[in-house]
Amino acid sequence: MTIQQTAITMKNNIAQVLVGKEAVVELALVALLCEGHLLLEDVPGIGKTTLARTIARSLQCSFARIQFTPDLLPTDISGVSVFDQRDRDFHYRPGPILNQIILADEINRATPRTQSALLEAMQERTVTVDGQTHALPRPFLVLATQNPIELEGTFPLPEAQIDRFMMRVGLGYPTEAEENDILLRYRQADPLETLRPVTGPDTLLNHQQAVKAVAVEQSVQHYIVKMVQATRSHPAVELGASPRGSMALYRGAQALAAIRGRQFIIPDDVKYLAPYVLTHRLIISPQTRLRGRTPAGVLAEIIESVPVPVETL
């Protein structure tokens, strides 16, 4: 089965549970194919948790939900070494991070010390407890949620943590027709309870390798580099996107092209993904913020200012 066929099958399966979020599902599949992570930032009750659980069920992957609270400790995530009196030795008791798909719910409610427990896992795909390093299962995906409205009792994610998320995505409210469909679909039972897997982790791992073979023409690669470089030189930006951002945009465009049935990326793939990949990596200056401008608005200007490569005859 090709990447496009698997993506279509996954989308159709997820659509049995999640109504009207085709674009968000496609972005989640992009993150899966790139071994990236998603930050879902939106108001409560619009399907962030349902999305994570549905992806895990469709892929037949192990799933863990971690509810972040101010009293959550790093060991509650990574696990702890427990002394066994029978052999008088310490044994590692795995934490919820030792699953394939992790839902970090309301991640900004935990203290920075606890938030940092995810840094190693998200980048190196390992977790270290008492000097012992344990490999995480593959595939591995973190879907973190945060409510952008509530500020009381929250701890903003540090730049190092935010930079490890490949994309930041908002689900948005459903339309009137979609909300009616939700009520009808959930009238008698939760469709997630009867949802069946349509593919497995081994297939996803093979697709992750295949995505790396999607061709990137040199002018398109330069387009990616110029766009990321422009975020660092724009007068309204205090801190631009890191090289991790350019890698995320490069890999994401490859995955998006494969999902859409192409073996090469085009500039439109880059332009489409740029707002999701780069916006959360920009820190605009205080003066810019006081003028009412946002990182999303500044990035839109940057995208329009970078010349798009065209095919020469």
Buried (B, 14 or more C-beta within 10 A) or exposed (E): EEBBEBBBBBBEBBBBBBBBBEEBBBBBBBBBBBBBBBBBBBBEEBBBBBBBBBBBBBBBBBBBBBEBBEEBBBBBBBBBBEEEEEEEEBEBEBBBBBBBBBBBBBBBBBBEEBBBBBBBBBEEBEBEBEEEEBEBBBBBBBBBBBBEEEEEEBBEBEEEBBBBBBBBBBBBEBEEEEEEBBEEBEEEEEBBEEBEEBBEBEBBEEBBEBBEEBEBBEEBBEBBBBBBBBBEEBEBBBEBBBEBBBBBBBBBBBBBBBBBEBEBBBBEBBBBBBBBBBBBBBBBBEEBBEEEBEBEBBBBEBBEEBEBBEEEE
